[in-house]
Amino acid sequence: MKKGDLIWAAVLLALASLLLVPATREAFIAATKGHPYIMGFIKVGVLATMGELLALRIVRGDWGAPVGLWMRAVVWGLLGMSFALTFDVFGSGAASAATRGLLPALGGRAGTVVTALLTSTLINLCFAPTMMAFHRVTDTFIDLADGRFSALPRVRLRDVVARIDWYGFVSFVVVRTVPLFWIPAHTVTFLLPPEYRVLNSALLSIALGAILAYTKKAARSEQRAA
């Protein structure tokens, strides 16, 4: 274990500890309810960026920053703001549709789980692919600009679209991670109180990033061995 590993883990534990102390937990909940967009930006911007750093650490075997780290963090933050809105829209919408008979409605705990599953399915089929494609585009803009904000206007959208592996995006990100990871994972998310949902989604992005990084590293090792 390297020094960077300890620092990364310490930062994550420090952030998690804020929810264990009653005073800071109450402040977190109040801030999330009172300023959902700002808190969405902060939570996802910080945690998802930590996830990117961890994934890079796993693949490279050492700590380092991707090009345009601060721009990537801003994009994550903006996505966090969108989560604050869409989680509420789809959560309320699915519950409303169930009461109107447009979706299955069951009573008791089973009904709560079914509603969470349906909400997760809807948001991951209707919103997630668009969000993921947008994120792929923004990342590619940053890559082609070599992480320099001043170079972004010179990057052409045509070059960005041509650079992206859309087959890999659809065949793996959409077809595999959505049904196998995100729908089950966000079912749990929608079982949580609303003030914890965006936070949990950010933590899930760290988990998926680590899983994909380990998979990528294992594939590279097999290729070298062959």
N, C-alpha and C positions, 0 to 999 in steps of 0.2 A: 504494500500500500504506500502510495506516495503522499507527499505533503499536500498536494492539490486535492487529493481524495478526501483528506481529513477536513480541509477548508470547505469543500463543497458540501460534505455531509453536515458539518457544523452549522453552515448557513441554513440548510434545509431544516435541521433540528431546531434552530433558533426561531425560524418562522413558524414551525409547527407548535412550538411551546407557547406561542401567543394565544393559541386556542385552548391551552390547558389551564391557563391562569384566568380565573373568573373575570377580573377587571378588564384585561385585554380582550378576552373573548366577547364580552358585552360591548366593548368599544368597536370591535371588528363587526359585530352584527349590526350595531347602530349605523356605522359608516356604510356598510353594504346596503342597508335599507334606505339611508338618506342620500347616498351618492353612488348609485349602482354603476354608472358609466365610469366614473373615476376609479372606483374599486375594481371594476372589471379590467380596466386598463392596467392597473398596478399588479393585480394578482396574476393575470395571464402573462403580462409583459415580463415579470420577474421569473415566475416558475417555468414557463415554457422556454425562456432563454436559458435557464439553468439546465433544462432538458436537452437543449441543443449542445451545450457545452459538454454534458455527460456523454451524449451520443458520439461526439467527436473524440472524446477521451477514450471511449471503448474501441472505436475503429482504429485510431492512430496509435493507441497505447500510451499516449501522453496528453497533457493538457495543452490546449491552444484555443484560439478564438477564430471562428470563421470570418471571412471577409465581410465588412459592413455589419459588425455585431450590433452596434447601436441602432442601425436602421432595421435590422431583423427584430430587435426588441420592440421598436416602435410599431412594426407591423403586427407582432404578437399582441401588443397592447390594444391596437385598434380592433383586432379580432376578438379580444376579451370584451370590448365594448359591445360588439355585435352579439356575443354570447349572452350578455346581460339582457338584451332585448329579446333575442330569439328563444331563449330558454323559457322566458315568461310567456311569450306568444304561443309557443307550441304546448307548454304545460297547461296554460289556461284553455287553449283551443281544444286540446284532446279531452280535457275534463268536460268542457261544454258540449262537445260533440257526443260524448258518452251519455250525458243527461238527455240529449235530444234523440237518442236512439241511432245515431249515425255510426257509433262505435260500440262494441260490446261493453256492457256495464254490469259488473258483479258487485255484490255487497261484501263487506268485511275485508280482511287482509288480502284475500285472493283478488278482490276487485282493485285494491290499491296497487298490487303487483302488476295486474293486467293493464291498468291505465298507464303505469310507468313504462311497461314494455311497449305499448302502442305509441306513447309519446316519443320514446327513444327511436322507435322504428320510423315514425313520421319525420322527425328532425334529421335523422341520418340519411333518409332517402330524398328529402326535399331540399334541405339546407346544406348538409355536409359536403356533397360533391361540388357544389358551387364554391363554397368556402375553401375547400382544399385546392380546387383549381386556381382560385384567386391567389392563394398563398404560394402555389407553385410558380405562378407568374411573377409575383413580387420578389420571390427568392431569386428567380432567374434574372430579373432586372438588376438586382444587387450584384449578382455574380458577373454579369456582362459589364457592369460599371466598375468592376474590381473593387467594390466596397466604397467608392468615392461618390458622395452626394452630388458633387458638381458635374460628374460624368453621366448621371442618370438621364438628363434631357437628350443626350446624344445616342442613347440606346433606342433602337427601333423596335416597335412592337412585333413587326414581322420576324426579326431575328430572335426575339424572345420566344415566340410561338414555335419557331422552327427548332429551337434548342431543346425544348421540353420533349421528353419521351412520353407522348400521350398514350401509346399502347400500354406501357408499363404503368402509367397512372391509372388507367381504367381497369386493366387486368389484375393489378395487385391492390392499389390503394382503395379503389371503389369496390371492386368485386370481392376482395378478400377481407381487407381490414374492416370495412363497414359492417358486414353481417357477422364476422367472426370475433371482432373485438369491440367496435364502437357501440353496436346495438346492445349487446349484453352489458357492457360497461356503463353506458348511459342509462340503462334500466335501473341500475343501482343509484346513479346520480339523481334520477327523478323520484327516488324513494327518500332522498334526503330533504331537509328543510330548504326552501328556496335560497336562503342566504349562503348556503354552502355549495350550491350546484356549480357555479362558475369556478370556484376554487377546486372542487373535485375534478372538473374537466381539465384544468391545468395540470393537476397531479397525474391524471391519466395520460396526458400528452408526454409527460416525463417517462412513465412506464412503457408506453408504446415505443417511444424513441429509443429507450434502452434495449427493448426486445429486438427491434429492427436493426439496431447497431450490432448486437451480438450475432444476429443472423447474417448480416453483411460480412462481419469479421470471419465467421465460420466458413462462409462461402469462399472468401479470399484464401483462407488457409487450405481448403480442399483443392482450389485451383493450383496453388503453389505445389502441393503434394503431388498432384497429377502431372 
